[in-house]
Amino acid sequence: MRNESGQVRLDWAELVVLGAKEKIRQIEEDRRASQDLRKVAADQIRNRAGDSDVTAADEVKRSGWISS
């Protein structure tokens, strides 16, 4: 970091804030990807398209893994 920035002293607070912002960005990206996958799966089930296993989906819902 010192070599890249050309500074002898590093601002640790800034590095922590930047790291936290990056972590939040990653979490939000993961959340969006999960939402997109769930939407695709739900659409496939609703449209009876793809290799959806409706019985398995009903079991997942009944067992409490998801809520309606």
LUMLUMDREN-2810 file (N, C-alpha, C; in Angstrom, 1 decimal):
<atoms>
<atom><aa>M</aa><ch>A</ch><at>N</at><xx>0.8</xx><yy>-1.2</yy><zz>0.0</zz></atom>
<atom><aa>M</aa><ch>A</ch><at>CA</at><xx>0.0</xx><yy>0.0</yy><zz>0.0</zz></atom>
<atom><aa>M</aa><ch>A</ch><at>C</at><xx>0.9</xx><yy>1.3</yy><zz>0.0</zz></atom>
<atom><aa>R</aa><ch>A</ch><at>N</at><xx>1.9</xx><yy>1.2</yy><zz>0.8</zz></atom>
<atom><aa>R</aa><ch>A</ch><at>CA</at><xx>2.8</xx><yy>2.4</yy><zz>0.8</zz></atom>
<atom><aa>R</aa><ch>A</ch><at>C</at><xx>3.4</xx><yy>2.7</yy><zz>-0.5</zz></atom>
<atom><aa>N</aa><ch>A</ch><at>N</at><xx>3.9</xx><yy>1.6</yy><zz>-1.2</zz></atom>
<atom><aa>N</aa><ch>A</ch><at>CA</at><xx>4.5</xx><yy>1.7</yy><zz>-2.5</zz></atom>
<atom><aa>N</aa><ch>A</ch><at>C</at><xx>3.5</xx><yy>2.3</yy><zz>-3.5</zz></atom>
<atom><aa>E</aa><ch>A</ch><at>N</at><xx>2.3</xx><yy>1.7</yy><zz>-3.5</zz></atom>
<atom><aa>E</aa><ch>A</ch><at>CA</at><xx>1.3</xx><yy>2.2</yy><zz>-4.5</zz></atom>
<atom><aa>E</aa><ch>A</ch><at>C</at><xx>0.8</xx><yy>3.6</yy><zz>-4.2</zz></atom>
<atom><aa>S</aa><ch>A</ch><at>N</at><xx>0.7</xx><yy>4.0</yy><zz>-3.0</zz></atom>
<atom><aa>S</aa><ch>A</ch><at>CA</at><xx>0.1</xx><yy>5.3</yy><zz>-2.7</zz></atom>
<atom><aa>S</aa><ch>A</ch><at>C</at><xx>1.2</xx><yy>6.4</yy><zz>-2.7</zz></atom>
<atom><aa>G</aa><ch>A</ch><at>N</at><xx>2.5</xx><yy>5.9</yy><zz>-2.6</zz></atom>
<atom><aa>G</aa><ch>A</ch><at>CA</at><xx>3.6</xx><yy>6.9</yy><zz>-2.5</zz></atom>
<atom><aa>G</aa><ch>A</ch><at>C</at><xx>3.7</xx><yy>7.6</yy><zz>-1.2</zz></atom>
<atom><aa>Q</aa><ch>A</ch><at>N</at><xx>2.9</xx><yy>7.1</yy><zz>-0.2</zz></atom>
<atom><aa>Q</aa><ch>A</ch><at>CA</at><xx>2.9</xx><yy>7.8</yy><zz>1.1</zz></atom>
<atom><aa>Q</aa><ch>A</ch><at>C</at><xx>3.6</xx><yy>6.8</yy><zz>2.1</zz></atom>
<atom><aa>V</aa><ch>A</ch><at>N</at><xx>4.3</xx><yy>7.5</yy><zz>3.1</zz></atom>
<atom><aa>V</aa><ch>A</ch><at>CA</at><xx>4.9</xx><yy>6.7</yy><zz>4.2</zz></atom>
<atom><aa>V</aa><ch>A</ch><at>C</at><xx>3.9</xx><yy>6.2</yy><zz>5.2</zz></atom>
<atom><aa>R</aa><ch>A</ch><at>N</at><xx>3.0</xx><yy>7.1</yy><zz>5.5</zz></atom>
<atom><aa>R</aa><ch>A</ch><at>CA</at><xx>2.0</xx><yy>6.8</yy><zz>6.5</zz></atom>
<atom><aa>R</aa><ch>A</ch><at>C</at><xx>0.7</xx><yy>6.3</yy><zz>5.8</zz></atom>
<atom><aa>L</aa><ch>A</ch><at>N</at><xx>0.1</xx><yy>5.3</yy><zz>6.3</zz></atom>
<atom><aa>L</aa><ch>A</ch><at>CA</at><xx>-1.2</xx><yy>4.9</yy><zz>5.8</zz></atom>
<atom><aa>L</aa><ch>A</ch><at>C</at><xx>-2.3</xx><yy>5.4</yy><zz>6.7</zz></atom>
<atom><aa>D</aa><ch>A</ch><at>N</at><xx>-3.5</xx><yy>5.8</yy><zz>6.2</zz></atom>
<atom><aa>D</aa><ch>A</ch><at>CA</at><xx>-4.6</xx><yy>6.2</yy><zz>6.9</zz></atom>
<atom><aa>D</aa><ch>A</ch><at>C</at><xx>-5.5</xx><yy>4.9</yy><zz>7.2</zz></atom>
<atom><aa>W</aa><ch>A</ch><at>N</at><xx>-5.2</xx><yy>4.3</yy><zz>8.4</zz></atom>
<atom><aa>W</aa><ch>A</ch><at>CA</at><xx>-5.9</xx><yy>3.1</yy><zz>8.7</zz></atom>
<atom><aa>W</aa><ch>A</ch><at>C</at><xx>-7.4</xx><yy>3.2</yy><zz>8.8</zz></atom>
<atom><aa>A</aa><ch>A</ch><at>N</at><xx>-7.9</xx><yy>4.3</yy><zz>9.3</zz></atom>
<atom><aa>A</aa><ch>A</ch><at>CA</at><xx>-9.3</xx><yy>4.6</yy><zz>9.4</zz></atom>
<atom><aa>A</aa><ch>A</ch><at>C</at><xx>-9.9</xx><yy>4.6</yy><zz>8.0</zz></atom>
<atom><aa>E</aa><ch>A</ch><at>N</at><xx>-9.3</xx><yy>5.2</yy><zz>7.0</zz></atom>
<atom><aa>E</aa><ch>A</ch><at>CA</at><xx>-9.8</xx><yy>5.2</yy><zz>5.7</zz></atom>
<atom><aa>E</aa><ch>A</ch><at>C</at><xx>-9.8</xx><yy>3.8</yy><zz>5.1</zz></atom>
<atom><aa>L</aa><ch>A</ch><at>N</at><xx>-8.7</xx><yy>3.0</yy><zz>5.3</zz></atom>
<atom><aa>L</aa><ch>A</ch><at>CA</at><xx>-8.7</xx><yy>1.6</yy><zz>4.8</zz></atom>
<atom><aa>L</aa><ch>A</ch><at>C</at><xx>-9.8</xx><yy>0.8</yy><zz>5.4</zz></atom>
<atom><aa>V</aa><ch>A</ch><at>N</at><xx>-10.1</xx><yy>1.0</yy><zz>6.7</zz></atom>
<atom><aa>V</aa><ch>A</ch><at>CA</at><xx>-11.2</xx><yy>0.3</yy><zz>7.3</zz></atom>
<atom><aa>V</aa><ch>A</ch><at>C</at><xx>-12.5</xx><yy>0.6</yy><zz>6.7</zz></atom>
<atom><aa>V</aa><ch>A</ch><at>N</at><xx>-12.8</xx><yy>1.9</yy><zz>6.5</zz></atom>
<atom><aa>V</aa><ch>A</ch><at>CA</at><xx>-14.0</xx><yy>2.4</yy><zz>5.9</zz></atom>
<atom><aa>V</aa><ch>A</ch><at>C</at><xx>-14.1</xx><yy>1.8</yy><zz>4.5</zz></atom>
<atom><aa>L</aa><ch>A</ch><at>N</at><xx>-13.1</xx><yy>1.9</yy><zz>3.7</zz></atom>
<atom><aa>L</aa><ch>A</ch><at>CA</at><xx>-13.1</xx><yy>1.4</yy><zz>2.3</zz></atom>
<atom><aa>L</aa><ch>A</ch><at>C</at><xx>-13.4</xx><yy>-0.1</yy><zz>2.3</zz></atom>
<atom><aa>G</aa><ch>A</ch><at>N</at><xx>-12.7</xx><yy>-0.8</yy><zz>3.3</zz></atom>
<atom><aa>G</aa><ch>A</ch><at>CA</at><xx>-13.0</xx><yy>-2.2</yy><zz>3.4</zz></atom>
<atom><aa>G</aa><ch>A</ch><at>C</at><xx>-14.4</xx><yy>-2.6</yy><zz>3.7</zz></atom>
<atom><aa>A</aa><ch>A</ch><at>N</at><xx>-15.0</xx><yy>-1.8</yy><zz>4.7</zz></atom>
<atom><aa>A</aa><ch>A</ch><at>CA</at><xx>-16.3</xx><yy>-2.0</yy><zz>5.1</zz></atom>
<atom><aa>A</aa><ch>A</ch><at>C</at><xx>-17.3</xx><yy>-1.7</yy><zz>3.9</zz></atom>
<atom><aa>K</aa><ch>A</ch><at>N</at><xx>-17.0</xx><yy>-0.7</yy><zz>3.1</zz></atom>
<atom><aa>K</aa><ch>A</ch><at>CA</at><xx>-17.9</xx><yy>-0.3</yy><zz>2.0</zz></atom>
<atom><aa>K</aa><ch>A</ch><at>C</at><xx>-17.8</xx><yy>-1.5</yy><zz>1.0</zz></atom>
<atom><aa>E</aa><ch>A</ch><at>N</at><xx>-16.6</xx><yy>-2.0</yy><zz>0.7</zz></atom>
<atom><aa>E</aa><ch>A</ch><at>CA</at><xx>-16.5</xx><yy>-3.1</yy><zz>-0.2</zz></atom>
<atom><aa>E</aa><ch>A</ch><at>C</at><xx>-17.2</xx><yy>-4.3</yy><zz>0.3</zz></atom>
<atom><aa>K</aa><ch>A</ch><at>N</at><xx>-17.2</xx><yy>-4.6</yy><zz>1.6</zz></atom>
<atom><aa>K</aa><ch>A</ch><at>CA</at><xx>-17.9</xx><yy>-5.8</yy><zz>2.1</zz></atom>
<atom><aa>K</aa><ch>A</ch><at>C</at><xx>-19.4</xx><yy>-5.6</yy><zz>1.9</zz></atom>
<atom><aa>I</aa><ch>A</ch><at>N</at><xx>-19.9</xx><yy>-4.4</yy><zz>2.2</zz></atom>
<atom><aa>I</aa><ch>A</ch><at>CA</at><xx>-21.3</xx><yy>-4.1</yy><zz>2.0</zz></atom>
<atom><aa>I</aa><ch>A</ch><at>C</at><xx>-21.7</xx><yy>-4.3</yy><zz>0.5</zz></atom>
<atom><aa>R</aa><ch>A</ch><at>N</at><xx>-20.9</xx><yy>-3.8</yy><zz>-0.4</zz></atom>
<atom><aa>R</aa><ch>A</ch><at>CA</at><xx>-21.1</xx><yy>-4.0</yy><zz>-1.8</zz></atom>
<atom><aa>R</aa><ch>A</ch><at>C</at><xx>-21.2</xx><yy>-5.5</yy><zz>-2.2</zz></atom>
<atom><aa>Q</aa><ch>A</ch><at>N</at><xx>-20.3</xx><yy>-6.3</yy><zz>-1.6</zz></atom>
<atom><aa>Q</aa><ch>A</ch><at>CA</at><xx>-20.3</xx><yy>-7.7</yy><zz>-1.9</zz></atom>
<atom><aa>Q</aa><ch>A</ch><at>C</at><xx>-21.5</xx><yy>-8.4</yy><zz>-1.3</zz></atom>
<atom><aa>I</aa><ch>A</ch><at>N</at><xx>-21.9</xx><yy>-8.0</yy><zz>-0.1</zz></atom>
<atom><aa>I</aa><ch>A</ch><at>CA</at><xx>-23.1</xx><yy>-8.6</yy><zz>0.5</zz></atom>
<atom><aa>I</aa><ch>A</ch><at>C</at><xx>-24.4</xx><yy>-8.3</yy><zz>-0.4</zz></atom>
<atom><aa>E</aa><ch>A</ch><at>N</at><xx>-24.5</xx><yy>-7.0</yy><zz>-0.8</zz></atom>
<atom><aa>E</aa><ch>A</ch><at>CA</at><xx>-25.6</xx><yy>-6.6</yy><zz>-1.6</zz></atom>
<atom><aa>E</aa><ch>A</ch><at>C</at><xx>-25.6</xx><yy>-7.3</yy><zz>-3.0</zz></atom>
<atom><aa>E</aa><ch>A</ch><at>N</at><xx>-24.4</xx><yy>-7.5</yy><zz>-3.5</zz></atom>
<atom><aa>E</aa><ch>A</ch><at>CA</at><xx>-24.3</xx><yy>-8.2</yy><zz>-4.8</zz></atom>
<atom><aa>E</aa><ch>A</ch><at>C</at><xx>-24.8</xx><yy>-9.7</yy><zz>-4.6</zz></atom>
<atom><aa>D</aa><ch>A</ch><at>N</at><xx>-24.4</xx><yy>-10.3</yy><zz>-3.6</zz></atom>
<atom><aa>D</aa><ch>A</ch><at>CA</at><xx>-24.8</xx><yy>-11.7</yy><zz>-3.3</zz></atom>
<atom><aa>D</aa><ch>A</ch><at>C</at><xx>-26.3</xx><yy>-11.8</yy><zz>-3.1</zz></atom>
<atom><aa>R</aa><ch>A</ch><at>N</at><xx>-26.8</xx><yy>-10.8</yy><zz>-2.4</zz></atom>
<atom><aa>R</aa><ch>A</ch><at>CA</at><xx>-28.3</xx><yy>-10.8</yy><zz>-2.1</zz></atom>
<atom><aa>R</aa><ch>A</ch><at>C</at><xx>-29.0</xx><yy>-10.6</yy><zz>-3.4</zz></atom>
<atom><aa>R</aa><ch>A</ch><at>N</at><xx>-28.6</xx><yy>-9.8</yy><zz>-4.3</zz></atom>
<atom><aa>R</aa><ch>A</ch><at>CA</at><xx>-29.3</xx><yy>-9.6</yy><zz>-5.6</zz></atom>
<atom><aa>R</aa><ch>A</ch><at>C</at><xx>-29.2</xx><yy>-10.9</yy><zz>-6.4</zz></atom>
<atom><aa>A</aa><ch>A</ch><at>N</at><xx>-28.0</xx><yy>-11.5</yy><zz>-6.4</zz></atom>
<atom><aa>A</aa><ch>A</ch><at>CA</at><xx>-27.9</xx><yy>-12.8</yy><zz>-7.1</zz></atom>
<atom><aa>A</aa><ch>A</ch><at>C</at><xx>-28.8</xx><yy>-13.8</yy><zz>-6.6</zz></atom>
<atom><aa>S</aa><ch>A</ch><at>N</at><xx>-28.9</xx><yy>-13.9</yy><zz>-5.3</zz></atom>
<atom><aa>S</aa><ch>A</ch><at>CA</at><xx>-29.8</xx><yy>-14.9</yy><zz>-4.7</zz></atom>
<atom><aa>S</aa><ch>A</ch><at>C</at><xx>-31.3</xx><yy>-14.6</yy><zz>-5.0</zz></atom>
<atom><aa>Q</aa><ch>A</ch><at>N</at><xx>-31.6</xx><yy>-13.3</yy><zz>-5.0</zz></atom>
<atom><aa>Q</aa><ch>A</ch><at>CA</at><xx>-33.0</xx><yy>-12.9</yy><zz>-5.3</zz></atom>
<atom><aa>Q</aa><ch>A</ch><at>C</at><xx>-33.3</xx><yy>-13.3</yy><zz>-6.8</zz></atom>
<atom><aa>D</aa><ch>A</ch><at>N</at><xx>-32.4</xx><yy>-13.0</yy><zz>-7.6</zz></atom>
<atom><aa>D</aa><ch>A</ch><at>CA</at><xx>-32.6</xx><yy>-13.4</yy><zz>-9.1</zz></atom>
<atom><aa>D</aa><ch>A</ch><at>C</at><xx>-32.8</xx><yy>-14.9</yy><zz>-9.3</zz></atom>
<atom><aa>L</aa><ch>A</ch><at>N</at><xx>-32.0</xx><yy>-15.7</yy><zz>-8.6</zz></atom>
<atom><aa>L</aa><ch>A</ch><at>CA</at><xx>-32.1</xx><yy>-17.1</yy><zz>-8.7</zz></atom>
<atom><aa>L</aa><ch>A</ch><at>C</at><xx>-33.4</xx><yy>-17.6</yy><zz>-8.2</zz></atom>
<atom><aa>R</aa><ch>A</ch><at>N</at><xx>-33.9</xx><yy>-17.0</yy><zz>-7.0</zz></atom>
<atom><aa>R</aa><ch>A</ch><at>CA</at><xx>-35.2</xx><yy>-17.4</yy><zz>-6.5</zz></atom>
<atom><aa>R</aa><ch>A</ch><at>C</at><xx>-36.3</xx><yy>-17.0</yy><zz>-7.4</zz></atom>
<atom><aa>K</aa><ch>A</ch><at>N</at><xx>-36.2</xx><yy>-15.9</yy><zz>-8.0</zz></atom>
<atom><aa>K</aa><ch>A</ch><at>CA</at><xx>-37.2</xx><yy>-15.4</yy><zz>-9.0</zz></atom>
<atom><aa>K</aa><ch>A</ch><at>C</at><xx>-37.3</xx><yy>-16.4</yy><zz>-10.2</zz></atom>
<atom><aa>V</aa><ch>A</ch><at>N</at><xx>-36.1</xx><yy>-16.7</yy><zz>-10.7</zz></atom>
<atom><aa>V</aa><ch>A</ch><at>CA</at><xx>-36.1</xx><yy>-17.7</yy><zz>-11.9</zz></atom>
<atom><aa>V</aa><ch>A</ch><at>C</at><xx>-36.7</xx><yy>-19.0</yy><zz>-11.5</zz></atom>
<atom><aa>A</aa><ch>A</ch><at>N</at><xx>-36.4</xx><yy>-19.5</yy><zz>-10.3</zz></atom>
<atom><aa>A</aa><ch>A</ch><at>CA</at><xx>-36.9</xx><yy>-20.8</yy><zz>-9.9</zz></atom>
<atom><aa>A</aa><ch>A</ch><at>C</at><xx>-38.4</xx><yy>-20.7</yy><zz>-9.7</zz></atom>
<atom><aa>A</aa><ch>A</ch><at>N</at><xx>-38.9</xx><yy>-19.6</yy><zz>-9.0</zz></atom>
<atom><aa>A</aa><ch>A</ch><at>CA</at><xx>-40.3</xx><yy>-19.4</yy><zz>-8.8</zz></atom>
<atom><aa>A</aa><ch>A</ch><at>C</at><xx>-41.1</xx><yy>-19.3</yy><zz>-10.1</zz></atom>
<atom><aa>D</aa><ch>A</ch><at>N</at><xx>-40.5</xx><yy>-18.6</yy><zz>-11.1</zz></atom>
<atom><aa>D</aa><ch>A</ch><at>CA</at><xx>-41.1</xx><yy>-18.4</yy><zz>-12.4</zz></atom>
<atom><aa>D</aa><ch>A</ch><at>C</at><xx>-41.2</xx><yy>-19.8</yy><zz>-13.1</zz></atom>
<atom><aa>Q</aa><ch>A</ch><at>N</at><xx>-40.2</xx><yy>-20.6</yy><zz>-13.0</zz></atom>
<atom><aa>Q</aa><ch>A</ch><at>CA</at><xx>-40.2</xx><yy>-21.9</yy><zz>-13.6</zz></atom>
<atom><aa>Q</aa><ch>A</ch><at>C</at><xx>-41.3</xx><yy>-22.8</yy><zz>-13.0</zz></atom>
<atom><aa>I</aa><ch>A</ch><at>N</at><xx>-41.4</xx><yy>-22.7</yy><zz>-11.7</zz></atom>
<atom><aa>I</aa><ch>A</ch><at>CA</at><xx>-42.4</xx><yy>-23.5</yy><zz>-11.0</zz></atom>
<atom><aa>I</aa><ch>A</ch><at>C</at><xx>-43.8</xx><yy>-23.0</yy><zz>-11.4</zz></atom>
<atom><aa>R</aa><ch>A</ch><at>N</at><xx>-44.0</xx><yy>-21.7</yy><zz>-11.4</zz></atom>
<atom><aa>R</aa><ch>A</ch><at>CA</at><xx>-45.4</xx><yy>-21.2</yy><zz>-11.8</zz></atom>
<atom><aa>R</aa><ch>A</ch><at>C</at><xx>-45.7</xx><yy>-21.5</yy><zz>-13.2</zz></atom>
<atom><aa>N</aa><ch>A</ch><at>N</at><xx>-44.8</xx><yy>-21.5</yy><zz>-14.1</zz></atom>
<atom><aa>N</aa><ch>A</ch><at>CA</at><xx>-45.0</xx><yy>-21.8</yy><zz>-15.5</zz></atom>
<atom><aa>N</aa><ch>A</ch><at>C</at><xx>-44.9</xx><yy>-23.3</yy><zz>-15.8</zz></atom>
<atom><aa>R</aa><ch>A</ch><at>N</at><xx>-44.5</xx><yy>-24.1</yy><zz>-14.8</zz></atom>
<atom><aa>R</aa><ch>A</ch><at>CA</at><xx>-44.3</xx><yy>-25.5</yy><zz>-15.0</zz></atom>
<atom><aa>R</aa><ch>A</ch><at>C</at><xx>-43.3</xx><yy>-25.7</yy><zz>-16.2</zz></atom>
<atom><aa>A</aa><ch>A</ch><at>N</at><xx>-42.2</xx><yy>-24.9</yy><zz>-16.1</zz></atom>
<atom><aa>A</aa><ch>A</ch><at>CA</at><xx>-41.2</xx><yy>-25.0</yy><zz>-17.1</zz></atom>
<atom><aa>A</aa><ch>A</ch><at>C</at><xx>-39.9</xx><yy>-25.6</yy><zz>-16.5</zz></atom>
<atom><aa>G</aa><ch>A</ch><at>N</at><xx>-39.0</xx><yy>-26.0</yy><zz>-17.3</zz></atom>
<atom><aa>G</aa><ch>A</ch><at>CA</at><xx>-37.7</xx><yy>-26.5</yy><zz>-16.9</zz></atom>
<atom><aa>G</aa><ch>A</ch><at>C</at><xx>-37.9</xx><yy>-27.9</yy><zz>-16.1</zz></atom>
<atom><aa>D</aa><ch>A</ch><at>N</at><xx>-36.9</xx><yy>-28.1</yy><zz>-15.3</zz></atom>
<atom><aa>D</aa><ch>A</ch><at>CA</at><xx>-36.9</xx><yy>-29.4</yy><zz>-14.6</zz></atom>
<atom><aa>D</aa><ch>A</ch><at>C</at><xx>-37.4</xx><yy>-29.2</yy><zz>-13.1</zz></atom>
<atom><aa>S</aa><ch>A</ch><at>N</at><xx>-38.3</xx><yy>-28.3</yy><zz>-12.9</zz></atom>
<atom><aa>S</aa><ch>A</ch><at>CA</at><xx>-38.8</xx><yy>-28.1</yy><zz>-11.6</zz></atom>
<atom><aa>S</aa><ch>A</ch><at>C</at><xx>-39.5</xx><yy>-29.3</yy><zz>-11.0</zz></atom>
<atom><aa>D</aa><ch>A</ch><at>N</at><xx>-39.2</xx><yy>-29.5</yy><zz>-9.7</zz></atom>
<atom><aa>D</aa><ch>A</ch><at>CA</at><xx>-39.9</xx><yy>-30.6</yy><zz>-9.0</zz></atom>
<atom><aa>D</aa><ch>A</ch><at>C</at><xx>-40.9</xx><yy>-30.0</yy><zz>-8.0</zz></atom>
<atom><aa>V</aa><ch>A</ch><at>N</at><xx>-42.1</xx><yy>-29.9</yy><zz>-8.4</zz></atom>
<atom><aa>V</aa><ch>A</ch><at>CA</at><xx>-43.1</xx><yy>-29.2</yy><zz>-7.6</zz></atom>
<atom><aa>V</aa><ch>A</ch><at>C</at><xx>-43.3</xx><yy>-29.9</yy><zz>-6.3</zz></atom>
<atom><aa>T</aa><ch>A</ch><at>N</at><xx>-43.2</xx><yy>-31.2</yy><zz>-6.3</zz></atom>
<atom><aa>T</aa><ch>A</ch><at>CA</at><xx>-43.4</xx><yy>-32.0</yy><zz>-5.0</zz></atom>
<atom><aa>T</aa><ch>A</ch><at>C</at><xx>-42.3</xx><yy>-31.6</yy><zz>-4.0</zz></atom>
<atom><aa>A</aa><ch>A</ch><at>N</at><xx>-41.1</xx><yy>-31.5</yy><zz>-4.5</zz></atom>
<atom><aa>A</aa><ch>A</ch><at>CA</at><xx>-39.9</xx><yy>-31.1</yy><zz>-3.7</zz></atom>
<atom><aa>A</aa><ch>A</ch><at>C</at><xx>-40.1</xx><yy>-29.7</yy><zz>-3.2</zz></atom>
<atom><aa>A</aa><ch>A</ch><at>N</at><xx>-40.6</xx><yy>-28.8</yy><zz>-4.1</zz></atom>
<atom><aa>A</aa><ch>A</ch><at>CA</at><xx>-40.8</xx><yy>-27.4</yy><zz>-3.7</zz></atom>
<atom><aa>A</aa><ch>A</ch><at>C</at><xx>-41.8</xx><yy>-27.3</yy><zz>-2.6</zz></atom>
<atom><aa>D</aa><ch>A</ch><at>N</at><xx>-42.9</xx><yy>-28.1</yy><zz>-2.7</zz></atom>
<atom><aa>D</aa><ch>A</ch><at>CA</at><xx>-43.9</xx><yy>-28.1</yy><zz>-1.7</zz></atom>
<atom><aa>D</aa><ch>A</ch><at>C</at><xx>-43.4</xx><yy>-28.6</yy><zz>-0.4</zz></atom>
<atom><aa>E</aa><ch>A</ch><at>N</at><xx>-42.5</xx><yy>-29.6</yy><zz>-0.4</zz></atom>
<atom><aa>E</aa><ch>A</ch><at>CA</at><xx>-41.9</xx><yy>-30.1</yy><zz>0.8</zz></atom>
<atom><aa>E</aa><ch>A</ch><at>C</at><xx>-41.0</xx><yy>-29.1</yy><zz>1.5</zz></atom>
<atom><aa>V</aa><ch>A</ch><at>N</at><xx>-40.3</xx><yy>-28.4</yy><zz>0.7</zz></atom>
<atom><aa>V</aa><ch>A</ch><at>CA</at><xx>-39.4</xx><yy>-27.3</yy><zz>1.2</zz></atom>
<atom><aa>V</aa><ch>A</ch><at>C</at><xx>-40.3</xx><yy>-26.3</yy><zz>1.9</zz></atom>
<atom><aa>K</aa><ch>A</ch><at>N</at><xx>-41.4</xx><yy>-25.9</yy><zz>1.3</zz></atom>
<atom><aa>K</aa><ch>A</ch><at>CA</at><xx>-42.3</xx><yy>-24.9</yy><zz>1.9</zz></atom>
<atom><aa>K</aa><ch>A</ch><at>C</at><xx>-42.9</xx><yy>-25.4</yy><zz>3.2</zz></atom>
<atom><aa>R</aa><ch>A</ch><at>N</at><xx>-43.4</xx><yy>-26.7</yy><zz>3.2</zz></atom>
<atom><aa>R</aa><ch>A</ch><at>CA</at><xx>-44.0</xx><yy>-27.3</yy><zz>4.4</zz></atom>
<atom><aa>R</aa><ch>A</ch><at>C</at><xx>-43.0</xx><yy>-27.4</yy><zz>5.5</zz></atom>
<atom><aa>S</aa><ch>A</ch><at>N</at><xx>-41.7</xx><yy>-27.7</yy><zz>5.2</zz></atom>
<atom><aa>S</aa><ch>A</ch><at>CA</at><xx>-40.7</xx><yy>-27.9</yy><zz>6.2</zz></atom>
<atom><aa>S</aa><ch>A</ch><at>C</at><xx>-40.2</xx><yy>-26.6</yy><zz>6.9</zz></atom>
<atom><aa>G</aa><ch>A</ch><at>N</at><xx>-40.6</xx><yy>-25.5</yy><zz>6.3</zz></atom>
<atom><aa>G</aa><ch>A</ch><at>CA</at><xx>-40.3</xx><yy>-24.2</yy><zz>6.9</zz></atom>
<atom><aa>G</aa><ch>A</ch><at>C</at><xx>-39.1</xx><yy>-23.6</yy><zz>6.4</zz></atom>
<atom><aa>W</aa><ch>A</ch><at>N</at><xx>-38.5</xx><yy>-24.1</yy><zz>5.3</zz></atom>
<atom><aa>W</aa><ch>A</ch><at>CA</at><xx>-37.3</xx><yy>-23.5</yy><zz>4.7</zz></atom>
<atom><aa>W</aa><ch>A</ch><at>C</at><xx>-37.7</xx><yy>-22.1</yy><zz>4.1</zz></atom>
<atom><aa>I</aa><ch>A</ch><at>N</at><xx>-38.9</xx><yy>-22.0</yy><zz>3.6</zz></atom>
<atom><aa>I</aa><ch>A</ch><at>CA</at><xx>-39.3</xx><yy>-20.8</yy><zz>3.0</zz></atom>
<atom><aa>I</aa><ch>A</ch><at>C</at><xx>-40.7</xx><yy>-20.5</yy><zz>3.6</zz></atom>
<atom><aa>S</aa><ch>A</ch><at>N</at><xx>-41.1</xx><yy>-19.2</yy><zz>3.5</zz></atom>
<atom><aa>S</aa><ch>A</ch><at>CA</at><xx>-42.5</xx><yy>-18.9</yy><zz>3.9</zz></atom>
<atom><aa>S</aa><ch>A</ch><at>C</at><xx>-43.3</xx><yy>-18.3</yy><zz>2.7</zz></atom>
<atom><aa>S</aa><ch>A</ch><at>N</at><xx>-44.5</xx><yy>-18.4</yy><zz>2.8</zz></atom>
<atom><aa>S</aa><ch>A</ch><at>CA</at><xx>-45.4</xx><yy>-17.9</yy><zz>1.7</zz></atom>
<atom><aa>S</aa><ch>A</ch><at>C</at><xx>-45.6</xx><yy>-16.4</yy><zz>1.7</zz></atom>
</atoms>
